[in-house]
Amino acid sequence: MRKRVRFHKVRSADGTVIEAWTNDADGPTVLLCNGLGTNPYAWPELLEPDCGVRLISWNHRGTGRSQRPEDPSRVDMDVFVEDALAVLDDAGVDRCVVAGWSIGVNAAFELAVQHPERVAGLFAVAGVPGRTFASMGAPWLIPRPFREPIAVTIARLLELTGPLLTPVTRRMPMGPIATTVLRYSGFMFPSAKATDVRRAVREFLTTPVDWYGHLAVAAAKHPRVSLSRLDDIPTVFLAGRFDLLASHHDMRTAAERIDGSHYVRLFGTHFLPLERPKQITEHLRAFAEGVGA
């Protein structure tokens, strides 16, 4: 079957027009808070018409065809929550399961804290609920006190050097060789299909590097979410055993602090939606149907 995604415009609370998207599939509705600067094509299985989940989501400010805000500082986690609410309202959804990937896990949990009446369940993929940058680099055995400073420094460098790097990244060929190198790099595993990786990365590289760095610096400021406030919300954590950007240990300990949550560790990296698309979809569909029941 042909993958399906439909884009449309939504106006957020501050007037910024963001690009929302949906797979238009039949099934329980799930709001996806995507990885920072990523796009629908990172979720190939959920773009199949028979995936069994109606997915609604959006492209972050300044990425895809979403506008940059008039005030460049309006890209923090509270603003992501505003955008999530705008997408829910536009879709006519009062309450649903909220999924998050990577930084999107921060947004999903922050939405649940601020507006628990809108969140029926939380489905976290390869991400921790707050202070994400302190979780990066664990498989490289980087001591915990150094993880966040190193990650934030890299983000600031991207923001500063972006005007020089963007012309290069936009012309970077994502052909068979580049795709193969990426899939066998250890950063990602070869279980991700080359065609899926190529399309997702090509779309990702359309974002200017300096703007991506700007978004990352803002995201790094998000503190840990108070998980004790979420005990009444069903929660699932899906972690990648070899994830360089979100420690599976940190995801497990987060799950342990939420009564009744469920933790699953998969053989994969940070890019589980590309590496384990069928498993992720099966877990999400079962969770959304169970919460709905």
C-alpha positions as CSV (number, residue, x, y, z in Angstrom):
1,M,0.0,0.0,0.0
2,R,1.1,3.6,-0.6
3,K,2.1,5.6,2.4
4,R,-0.3,8.4,3.2
5,V,0.1,11.8,4.9
6,R,-2.0,14.9,4.6
7,F,-0.7,18.4,5.6
8,H,-2.7,21.4,6.5
9,K,-2.2,24.7,8.4
10,V,-3.1,25.4,12.0
11,R,-2.7,28.7,13.9
12,S,-1.2,28.4,17.3
13,A,-2.1,30.5,20.4
14,D,0.5,33.3,19.5
15,G,-0.6,33.5,15.9
16,T,2.2,31.4,14.5
17,V,1.0,29.2,11.6
18,I,2.3,25.7,12.0
19,E,2.0,22.8,9.6
20,A,-0.1,20.0,11.0
21,W,-0.3,16.6,9.4
22,T,-2.3,13.3,9.7
23,N,-2.2,9.8,8.3
24,D,-6.0,9.9,7.8
25,A,-6.1,6.2,9.0
26,D,-8.9,4.5,10.8
27,G,-8.5,3.7,14.5
28,P,-8.0,5.4,17.9
29,T,-6.6,8.9,17.6
30,V,-3.0,9.5,18.8
31,L,-1.3,12.8,19.1
32,L,2.4,12.5,18.2
33,C,4.9,14.9,19.6
34,N,7.7,14.2,17.2
35,G,11.5,14.3,17.5
36,L,13.0,17.7,17.2
37,G,12.9,18.9,13.7
38,T,11.8,15.5,12.4
39,N,8.9,14.7,10.0
40,P,6.2,12.2,9.3
41,Y,8.5,10.0,7.2
42,A,10.4,8.9,10.3
43,W,7.3,6.8,11.1
44,P,6.9,4.8,7.9
45,E,4.7,2.0,9.3
46,L,2.2,4.6,10.8
47,L,1.8,6.1,7.3
48,E,0.3,2.9,6.0
49,P,-3.5,3.2,5.5
50,D,-4.1,0.0,7.5
51,C,-1.9,0.8,10.5
52,G,-4.9,0.9,12.8
53,V,-4.0,4.3,14.4
54,R,-5.3,7.7,13.4
55,L,-2.2,9.9,13.9
56,I,-2.2,13.7,14.2
57,S,0.9,15.7,14.6
58,W,2.8,18.9,13.4
59,N,6.1,20.1,12.2
60,H,8.0,22.2,14.8
61,R,8.2,26.0,14.3
62,G,10.6,26.9,11.5
63,T,10.8,23.3,10.2
64,G,9.0,21.8,7.2
65,R,6.5,24.5,6.2
66,S,5.8,25.7,9.7
67,Q,6.4,29.4,10.3
68,R,9.1,30.8,12.6
69,P,7.5,32.8,15.4
70,E,7.9,36.6,15.2
71,D,9.6,36.3,18.6
72,P,12.5,33.8,18.1
73,S,12.5,32.9,21.8
74,R,9.0,31.3,21.5
75,V,10.3,27.8,20.9
76,D,10.5,26.4,24.4
77,M,8.6,23.5,25.8
78,D,5.6,25.6,26.9
79,V,5.2,26.8,23.4
80,F,5.3,23.2,22.1
81,V,2.5,22.5,24.4
82,E,0.5,25.4,22.9
83,D,1.1,24.0,19.5
84,A,0.0,20.5,20.6
85,L,-3.2,22.0,22.0
86,A,-3.8,23.8,18.7
87,V,-3.4,20.6,16.7
88,L,-5.8,18.8,19.1
89,D,-8.4,21.5,18.9
90,D,-8.1,21.7,15.1
91,A,-8.8,18.0,14.9
92,G,-11.7,18.2,17.3
93,V,-10.1,15.9,19.8
94,D,-10.8,16.5,23.4
95,R,-8.7,13.7,24.9
96,C,-6.5,11.0,23.4
97,V,-3.3,9.0,23.8
98,V,-0.2,11.2,23.4
99,A,3.0,9.7,22.0
100,G,6.4,11.2,22.0
101,W,9.7,10.4,20.5
102,S,13.0,11.9,21.6
103,I,12.5,15.6,22.6
104,G,8.8,14.9,21.9
105,V,8.7,12.9,25.1
106,N,9.4,16.1,27.0
107,A,6.5,17.8,25.2
108,A,4.1,14.9,25.7
109,F,4.8,14.7,29.5
110,E,4.7,18.5,29.8
111,L,1.3,18.5,28.1
112,A,0.1,15.8,30.6
113,V,1.2,17.9,33.5
114,Q,-0.3,21.1,32.3
115,H,-3.5,19.6,30.8
116,P,-4.1,16.1,32.2
117,E,-7.7,16.3,31.1
118,R,-6.5,16.1,27.4
119,V,-4.2,13.1,27.9
120,A,-5.6,9.6,28.1
121,G,-2.3,7.9,28.1
122,L,1.5,8.5,27.5
123,F,3.6,6.5,25.0
124,A,7.2,7.4,25.2
125,V,9.7,6.2,22.6
126,A,13.4,6.7,23.0
127,G,13.1,9.8,25.3
128,V,13.1,10.9,28.9
129,P,10.6,13.3,30.5
130,G,12.8,16.3,31.0
131,R,16.6,17.1,31.1
132,T,17.0,15.1,27.9
133,F,20.5,16.4,27.3
134,A,21.7,14.9,30.7
135,S,20.8,11.5,29.3
136,M,22.9,11.8,26.1
137,G,26.1,9.8,25.5
138,A,25.5,7.1,28.1
139,P,26.7,4.2,25.8
140,W,29.9,6.1,25.3
141,L,30.5,6.0,29.1
142,I,30.5,9.8,29.3
143,P,30.3,10.6,33.1
144,R,26.9,11.9,33.9
145,P,28.1,15.4,35.1
146,F,29.6,16.0,31.7
147,R,26.8,14.8,29.4
148,E,24.6,17.9,29.5
149,P,27.4,20.5,29.2
150,I,28.8,18.6,26.2
151,A,25.4,18.3,24.5
152,V,24.5,21.9,25.1
153,T,27.8,23.1,23.8
154,I,27.3,21.1,20.6
155,A,23.8,22.6,20.2
156,R,25.2,26.1,20.6
157,L,28.0,25.5,18.1
158,L,25.3,24.4,15.6
159,E,23.4,27.6,16.2
160,L,26.5,29.7,15.7
161,T,28.0,27.9,12.7
162,G,24.7,27.1,11.0
163,P,24.9,29.8,8.4
164,L,28.1,28.1,7.1
165,L,26.9,24.6,7.5
166,T,23.4,24.9,6.0
167,P,24.5,25.3,2.3
168,V,26.5,22.1,2.8
169,T,23.9,20.0,4.5
170,R,21.2,21.0,2.0
171,R,23.4,19.8,-0.9
172,M,24.4,16.6,1.0
173,P,23.6,13.7,-1.3
174,M,21.4,11.0,0.4
175,G,22.1,8.3,-2.1
176,P,22.8,4.6,-1.5
177,I,26.3,5.2,-0.2
178,A,25.4,7.9,2.4
179,T,22.3,6.0,3.4
180,T,24.4,2.8,3.9
181,V,27.0,4.6,5.9
182,L,24.4,6.1,8.2
183,R,22.5,2.7,8.7
184,Y,25.8,1.0,9.6
185,S,27.2,3.8,11.7
186,G,26.1,2.5,15.1
187,F,24.2,5.8,15.5
188,M,21.5,3.9,13.6
189,F,21.1,0.2,12.8
190,P,20.8,-1.4,9.4
191,S,17.3,-2.8,10.3
192,A,16.0,0.6,9.2
193,K,15.1,0.4,5.5
194,A,17.3,2.4,3.2
195,T,14.3,4.0,1.4
196,D,12.7,5.1,4.6
197,V,15.9,6.5,6.0
198,R,16.6,8.4,2.8
199,R,13.3,10.1,2.7
200,A,13.3,11.0,6.4
201,V,16.8,12.4,6.3
202,R,16.3,14.4,3.1
203,E,13.3,16.1,4.7
204,F,15.2,16.7,8.0
205,L,18.1,18.3,6.1
206,T,15.8,21.0,4.7
207,T,15.9,22.7,8.2
208,P,18.7,25.4,8.5
209,V,21.4,24.1,10.9
210,D,21.4,27.3,12.9
211,W,17.6,27.1,13.5
212,Y,17.9,23.5,14.5
213,G,20.6,24.5,17.0
214,H,18.4,27.3,18.3
215,L,15.5,24.8,18.9
216,A,17.9,22.4,20.6
217,V,19.3,25.0,22.9
218,A,15.8,26.0,24.0
219,A,14.8,22.3,24.4
220,A,17.8,21.7,26.7
221,K,16.4,24.1,29.3
222,H,13.3,21.9,30.0
223,P,13.6,20.6,33.5
224,R,12.6,17.1,34.7
225,V,8.9,16.6,34.9
226,S,7.3,15.8,38.3
227,L,6.3,12.2,37.5
228,S,4.4,11.8,40.8
229,R,1.7,14.0,39.2
230,L,1.1,11.4,36.5
231,D,0.2,8.3,38.4
232,D,-3.4,8.3,37.1
233,I,-2.3,8.3,33.5
234,P,-1.4,5.0,31.8
235,T,2.2,5.2,30.6
236,V,4.5,3.0,28.4
237,F,8.2,3.5,27.8
238,L,9.9,2.0,24.8
239,A,13.7,2.2,25.0
240,G,16.5,1.4,22.6
241,R,19.3,-0.7,24.1
242,F,22.0,1.1,22.2
243,D,20.4,4.6,22.2
244,L,23.1,7.3,22.2
245,L,20.7,10.2,22.8
246,A,18.3,8.8,25.5
247,S,19.7,6.4,28.0
248,H,17.6,3.3,28.4
249,H,18.6,3.3,32.1
250,D,17.1,6.7,32.6
251,M,14.0,5.6,30.8
252,R,13.7,2.6,33.1
253,T,14.1,4.6,36.2
254,A,11.5,7.1,35.0
255,A,9.1,4.2,34.4
256,E,9.8,2.9,38.0
257,R,8.6,6.3,39.4
258,I,5.2,6.1,37.8
259,D,2.8,3.6,39.4
260,G,1.6,1.0,36.9
261,S,3.7,2.1,34.0
262,H,5.2,-0.4,31.5
263,Y,8.8,-0.5,30.3
264,V,10.0,-2.3,27.2
265,R,13.6,-2.4,26.0
266,L,14.1,-3.1,22.3
267,F,17.2,-4.1,20.3
268,G,17.8,-0.8,18.6
269,T,19.1,2.8,18.8
270,H,17.5,6.2,19.1
271,F,15.8,5.6,15.8
272,L,13.3,2.9,16.8
273,P,10.5,4.3,14.6
274,L,12.7,3.5,11.6
275,E,14.4,0.4,12.9
276,R,11.4,-1.4,14.5
277,P,8.4,0.2,12.8
278,K,6.1,-2.8,13.0
279,Q,6.8,-3.4,16.7
280,I,6.4,0.2,17.6
281,T,3.1,0.3,15.7
282,E,1.8,-2.9,17.3
283,H,2.7,-1.6,20.8
284,L,1.0,1.8,20.1
285,R,-2.1,0.3,18.6
286,A,-2.6,-2.1,21.4
287,F,-2.0,0.6,24.0
288,A,-4.3,3.1,22.3
289,E,-7.1,0.5,22.0
290,G,-6.6,-0.6,25.6
291,V,-6.8,2.9,27.0
292,G,-9.8,3.6,24.9
293,A,-11.5,0.4,26.2
